[in-house]
Amino acid sequence: MSSLHWGVNFGTVTNMLGRSFFFPFHSNWIIICAICPSINSFRHFGCCTKTMIYLNLVKQWLARHSAGALVAVNSYFEAPERVAALILIAPAILAPRLIQKVDEANPLGRNEQTERDTSNLVNLLKPFLKVYTILSMFLKYITQAMMQVAKGMADMLHSLYKKVLSATLRSAVGVTLVRILIDKFGLAAVRRAWYNSKEVAEHVIEGYTKPLRVKGWDRALVEFTAALLIDNESKMNPPLAKRLHEISCPVLIVTGDTDRIVPSWNAERLSRAIPGSTFEVIKNCGHVPQEEKVEEFVSIVARFLQRAFGYSESEGKSMQAVS
């Protein structure tokens, strides 16, 4: 059995999918509505994952927004055989810098006379080249040894810094500071997430702030942040940015063209780092396309799922919006 797993704050989208779209795929695909405003947002994923394991859901479509995209990608690497597709909305994942590959000149096009002249010059300089090679190797070994020592010291200091930061975050002072920052800037961040902040209704703000009244939300946020710091220190798993090319399942990345929280250029760069991923930009939209542009967002997701899983008209009714 498989599922389409939406993260929190996808109520409108989930309702629209449930009422207005037909899923002709297979009878063992179901939709799980992961809308639990009374549950701590930062512990929510674990609860839903346990539910899926209990229901023996072999495959999942993970749809995650912002920082949740990081959870989705990490979940993929934990159990790639359980993830059928990733849908990342305005993903708060720092994309790696891409290095442009430059084609080297074709050596077969060289002039034969030039090659002969070069060969003669090499023969004349061969004794000097041997001495140079020996000295170069000696200097190389010394440099490598010095670099290893420097790297070891840097890693030790970096690790110590992260451990101190993690301990500070987990302290009572750190938790209190997080609570103060969220209380002071939380509402402003919610309004800033929209393309037009005037369109943010009170019930929307209530939806975002309600989880913050759950007992222990601040501690959970601190633990989530601290866990990211500690996980990055693992020698077994390389940094996430260096593993993105390993993702083999279908991936959709959706962002707004006016995202002031996570710039759209970062989402585009992230798409380039994931082979075969689909990248979509919604115009006149901010950080929450699943709420600002519901119909367009759902249409993009529907097209992606149809293309990714290759369902044709003959296999059943295609997904279509009902006006």
Helices and strands as residue ranges (DSSP letters): E 2-6, H 11-20, E 29-32, H 44-54, E 59-65, H 67-78, G 80-82, E 83-89, G 107-109, H 112-170, H 172-192, G 197-199, H 202-209, G 210-213, H 217-231, G 240-242, G 244-246, E 251-256, H 264-273, E 278-282, H 289-292, H 294-309, G 313-315
